[in-house]
Amino acid sequence: MNPISRYMRWLHTRWPAGHVEKLPLINPDGSTAVPGLYVVGDITGVPLLKFSSDTGARAVQTIVADAGFAKRDKDVSRDGKKVLDLVVVGAGVSGVAAAIEARKNDLSFELLEASEPFSTVVNFPKGKPIFTYPTDMTPAGELQFGESTSIKEGLVDALHGYLKKYDIQPRQIRAERITRKGGLLEVVIPDGENLLAHRVVVGIGRSGNFRKLGVPGEELGKVSNRLHDPKDYCGKKILIVGGGDTAMETAIALGACGSHVTVSYRKPEFSRPKPENVEKLRMLADDPMAEDAVVEEPSSERITTAAGAFMNDHRKPGSVTLLMASKVKEIHEDQVVVTDADGVDQRIENDAVFTMIGREAPLDFFRRSGVPIRGEWRVSSYVSFALFFVFCVFLYHWKSSAGFDLKGIFKDYHWFPFNIAGPDNPANLIGTLALSMQKPSFWYSLAYCLCIVIFGIKRIKRRRTPYVKLQTLTLMSIQCVPLFLLPYILLPWMGHNGLFNDGVSKSFADALFPLTQWDNHEREYWRSVGFILAWPLMFWNVFTYQPIWAWLVIGSLQTFVLIPLIVWRWGKGAYCGWICSCGALAETMGDAHRHKMPHGPKWNRLNMLGQVFLWIITALLVLRVVSWITPGSTPGGWATAAYNLIFEGKDANGSPIGGLMRYFNYVWSVDLLWAGVFGVAFYFWFSGRVWCRFACPLAALMHIYARFSQFRILSDKKKCISCNVCTSVCHQGIDVMNFANKGLPMEDPQCVRCSACVQSCPTGVLSFGRINRNTGEVLGIDTLGASPVRMAELTVNGKTVGT
């Protein structure tokens, strides 16, 4: 492995990079873009029993309360078929809760199920503990959960008891899609008679319809079609049935975690999986600890989980045996019977069986039914993105003179804001404000502040935790006071009133805000943003023709002393998530769009773009220092020429070169294009952290610092249900779930402490804390409340019930 690959692996690519599951676009009441079609259950976002039951019952309550539904013709028939009031597709928890509510309201209905009732629950491992979170929640409807449902077997018995109690008999039949037909909904049945209904409730779940082996013993609790945590099976004997990518990746993940795996495939050769998966499986069969034989990017976020170097000491040697051209004949509690290629039955000792032989993904059902999928672009998405992108190109060129000098055109023609008249007396606040209002940057900063405040208030209301409230108020305060009021109003007002004319105050101003003829306030007060924004994010205070020593000292202390200490103690997010203005906009205006950040190994590699920008700006610093140390000499001349060319596209004398160099320079391509245009234009389509994650050079530097940090996101493994909510809301693209479901501290340096994963976890698995990097000992857990579930667990009905 070459040095660059080793560096990338050390910094980023060693961490898991799972994908986020796409879900149908559903309104809060379960309704969809298809009139009369409702979606309920875990596919709405949170795979918890209470939520599933609640959504199913509430959907039917909404239907019954609908005035249009109340006016329906109850006796209508079409083509000789009676039109039902309701069809429920999917006999899981949500579907049965909906059916019970339909029975209570005396509706005519059918409950359809493609495989067996409660198939997802039935496929849980034997004896699996069942978490009925949130603790203080009582679902709507009759389907409730008590102490008897705390174990899988008790839950299954209780759920079947509800079917018997309310005399509900699901029809085992597969629905292919839902279509609108003459004001009604038609449930299309491929091998049967279609059903017509006034309303349809779909509760098919995230898992979809899994294929069955059709052999004795398949109903045993040790048989599953989904792998949550391979580490749970360390040292156990596992049979995997299948020859596709999911089967391969399951075998690799289990083998890499110390399981003794047998793969049974009905054909003599693997033909369907990706060649690299077959290669890794054979590599693992030859060497159980092969470093490269790990799953980096699972094909399905619902079936396998990543395993690799990030597991550290948790990775143990296992074994892999391939049984080609074989077929499973019987499954018993302690063994399986497999017929080999010669037709001989082999009895293999066994602890668990994973049947990875395919499924029909639920999203295909919704696509066929005309329900939009969240995150999938339509024509309107492309048009709106293009228009907003053009607006951002205009905005940042209006604000800056880099590249195409739109700002200069506005100034020459006295267009806004250059048409604002100068004040008679700049010494009063109104006069000072009038001078600042002549600058595009003033209006940009004002809009920036308003966005952070307005969307910050919305964020506080949306995420009701003490952590979010304090963090958001801090970000709002820093943006509005030191980053806006100080450079545009307070400091200029003090200067116009003579406070910087003599004495110590003059020395202070001369050291930090030099006199200038280019600024209408006569001093460079804009440099005060350097008190908050450190180098290399704020590079203008460092890259001056002559050194401004005060800023060099301040910048050096910030970048190389204070920030490393902060990152070491609290993680990179202590700056990115609590101080930085870029982070402030991302956490407020970008909060509702954080789930749009792309995930996966390819995107993790793009993180290295920030390292490239960091190397470039570090090279510029070296050139700038050389030009300071050797003025007038040949090395100094070369350094100045190279610096001017790379930094602003200018020659050695500081004159613009023009042509392509107007754009191929650091100021335009990085500071204006990436930090400005891309950073903001992508907010509503790719999350608000595009600049922060992929390109910010200060963040890139802090990624290096963060590799030595004590900060971690800690997880309570026994409570993790592998729902992937934590990963889906991470706008840094971190695969949080793959740490949580293994009980490993999350140490990906990308984390910005936004708390979205902690706040969104439906079972309260996650918490912020610190560890001893040498021993792994937990040094402390944050006391500022960030998890609503944990906060509710502390007090339910005024009583302390847990921590």
Salt bridges, closest charged atoms under 4 A:
GLU21 OE1 - ARG206 NH1 3.09
GLU21 OE1 - ARG302 NE 3.76
ASP54 OD1 - ARG58 NE 2.92
ASP66 OD2 - ARG199 NH2 2.83
ASP79 OD2 - LYS181 NZ 3.98
ASP85 OD1 - ARG72 NE 2.75
GLU101 OE2 - LYS104 NZ 3.82
GLU110 OE2 - ARG171 NH1 3.65
GLU116 OE2 - LYS212 NZ 3.61
GLU142 OE2 - LYS104 NZ 3.04
GLU176 OE1 - ARG177 NH1 2.47
GLU186 OE2 - LYS181 NZ 3.76
ASP229 OD2 - LYS717 NZ 2.40
ASP232 OD1 - LYS717 NZ 2.92
GLU291 OE2 - ARG9 NE 3.89
GLU296 OE2 - ARG605 NH2 3.23
GLU297 OE2 - HIS19 NE2 2.37
GLU297 OE1 - LYS602 NZ 3.98
GLU330 OE1 - HIS332 NE2 2.86
ASP345 OD2 - LYS329 NZ 2.85
GLU349 OE1 - LYS237 NZ 3.97
GLU360 OE1 - ARG174 NH1 3.49
GLU360 OE2 - ARG368 NH2 2.77
ASP364 OD1 - ARG367 NH1 3.15
GLU376 OE2 - LYS22 NZ 3.75
GLU376 OE2 - ARG367 NH2 2.41
ASP510 OD2 - LYS506 NZ 2.75
ASP510 OD1 - ARG523 NH2 2.80
ASP519 OD2 - LYS439 NZ 2.98
GLU524 OE1 - ARG527 NE 2.59
GLU587 OE1 - ARG459 NH2 3.40
GLU587 OE1 - ARG594 NH2 3.01
GLU587 OE2 - ARG689 NH2 2.73
GLU587 OE2 - HIS731 NE2 3.06
ASP591 OD1 - ARG459 NE 3.66
ASP591 OD2 - ARG462 NH1 2.54
ASP591 OD1 - ARG463 NE 2.86
ASP591 OD1 - ARG594 NH2 2.71
GLU648 OE2 - LYS650 NZ 3.86
ASP716 OD1 - LYS718 NZ 3.02
GLU747 OE1 - ARG712 NH2 3.47
ASP782 OD2 - ARG753 NH2 2.48
GLU793 OE1 - LYS719 NZ 3.43
